[in-house]
Amino acid sequence: MSASFAASETSPRAADAISGPSPAVMGTYARQNLVFERGEGAWLITKSGERYLDAASGVAVNVLGHAHPRLVAALTEQAGKLWHTSNLYRVEGQERLAERLVAATFAEKVFFCNSGAEACEAAIKAARRYQFAGGNPQRWRTITFTGSFHGRTLATIAAGGNPRYLEGFGPAMDGFDQVPFGDLAAVERAIGPETAAIMIEPVQGEGGINVATSEFLQGLRALADANGLLLILDEVQCGMGRSGRLFSYELAGIKPDLVAVAKGIGGGFPMGALLATETAARGLVPGTHGSTFGGNPLAMSVGCAVLDAVLEPGFLEAVRQKTLHIKQSLAAVKDAHPGLVLEVRGQGLLTGIKVTVAPGEVVKAALEEKLLVVGASDNVVRILPPLNITDEEIAEITQRLSRALDRVAAPAT
């Protein structure tokens, strides 16, 4: 949809800015006081008809934007047939989507779940069971990295190691040894007789869009091979085309053992998956892991439709071209705001700017320009548009972002 639709106003209309969140909803989020009624492509629309340009995509989820006709049709058709049977029986959609993911990736086996945290938990369990099945039950620890984010469960917050997420939940779950991101020598020093796996995000989203170099990922692959470890990649945020490839690991020319996937794979419908080699999955025999809702017919129908779109000839090449466009545009924004923007970061359409103020200030100012962006650690503001965004909409994103930075820079009156 053309960017010409959106007239910028200084603030949301009163009809859309409600008095505050309902006390019935648990206060675990610092939500913007704004309600959207519907979406069209890269745009979200309030009840009063105000249009917001969505460069957040539900935090890298809506890879095809909002209300994509192909996804709507797939979900609607399946909803009229069958919603849920559990994994006590074969699910035809699971078999179809798993076969397609195997054909398109390194994987030989796929486990379906509902979220990124579940996919990461499955990866951690798979690595431990792999070692157990190989006669090494003492190998159960996983090496992780500073700045990482693998989910909100007790195990995944321990894997991430962020003190802010660990606070108040008692002693951190044991089994994780954290080392500096990008430090291969530190990884080698951390490997011990109890190490089972190495787990890393090729691009740290929540951590500030820190991109692992190809050389570093290749070094991790070599260390894992030399020490009998599994290499786990968390591609929950950077996967499903956002890097310009189906998965980010392709850019490094490596073959992982396990890849956790979620967010974009469902295009907005809750869905996660663990991709694995047959060897890495050897310990996950019947009874060792499961999910009541994982791989349900609704999710599988949408997942197949997302894959149809992302694997269409030319789609990923178009993402790579849009990547060049947005990075050039953000570089111009940086040049225009030297006191505010320190750096442009990213891989593919997982991009961001490092700023000299709190990211929340930029997020708030962008909201005034009817632009949705997302904060991250290390003073980074993430720009995560749908993968099918137009060049005109990319130009509109950067114009609105530039105006938002002008607002931040303007002296208080």
HELIX and SHEET records of a PDB file:
HELIX    1   1 ALA A    3  PHE A    5  5                                   3    
HELIX    2   2 SER A   57  ALA A   60  1                                   4    
HELIX    3   3 PRO A   69  ALA A   79  1                                  11    
HELIX    4   4 GLU A   92  ALA A  104  1                                  13    
HELIX    5   5 GLY A  116  ALA A  133  1                                  18    
HELIX    6   6 LEU A  154  GLY A  160  1                                   7    
HELIX    7   7 PRO A  163  LEU A  166  1                                   4    
HELIX    8   8 LEU A  184  ALA A  190  1                                   7    
HELIX    9   9 SER A  214  ASN A  227  1                                  14    
HELIX   10  10 TYR A  249  ALA A  252  1                                   4    
HELIX   11  11 LYS A  263  GLY A  266  5                                   4    
HELIX   12  12 PRO A  297  VAL A  310  1                                  14    
HELIX   13  13 PHE A  315  ALA A  336  1                                  22    
HELIX   14  14 PRO A  359  GLU A  368  1                                  10    
HELIX   15  15 ASP A  391  ALA A  409  1                                  19    
SHEET    1   A 4 PHE A  36  GLU A  40  0                                        
SHEET    2   A 4 TRP A  43  THR A  46 -1                                        
SHEET    3   A 4 ARG A  51  ASP A  54 -1                                        
SHEET    4   A 4 LEU A 371  LEU A 372  1                                        
SHEET    1   B 7 LYS A 109  CYS A 113  0                                        
SHEET    2   B 7 GLY A 272  ALA A 276 -1                                        
SHEET    3   B 7 LEU A 258  VAL A 261 -1                                        
SHEET    4   B 7 LEU A 230  ASP A 234  1                                        
SHEET    5   B 7 THR A 195  ILE A 200  1                                        
SHEET    6   B 7 ARG A 141  PHE A 145  1                                        
SHEET    7   B 7 PHE A 176  VAL A 179  1                                        
SHEET    1   C 2 VAL A 203  GLN A 204  0                                        
SHEET    2   C 2 ASN A 210  VAL A 211 -1                                        
SHEET    1   D 4 VAL A 341  GLN A 347  0                                        
SHEET    2   D 4 LEU A 350  VAL A 355 -1                                        
SHEET    3   D 4 VAL A 380  ILE A 383 -1                                        
SHEET    4   D 4 VAL A 374  ALA A 376 -1                                        
END                                                                             
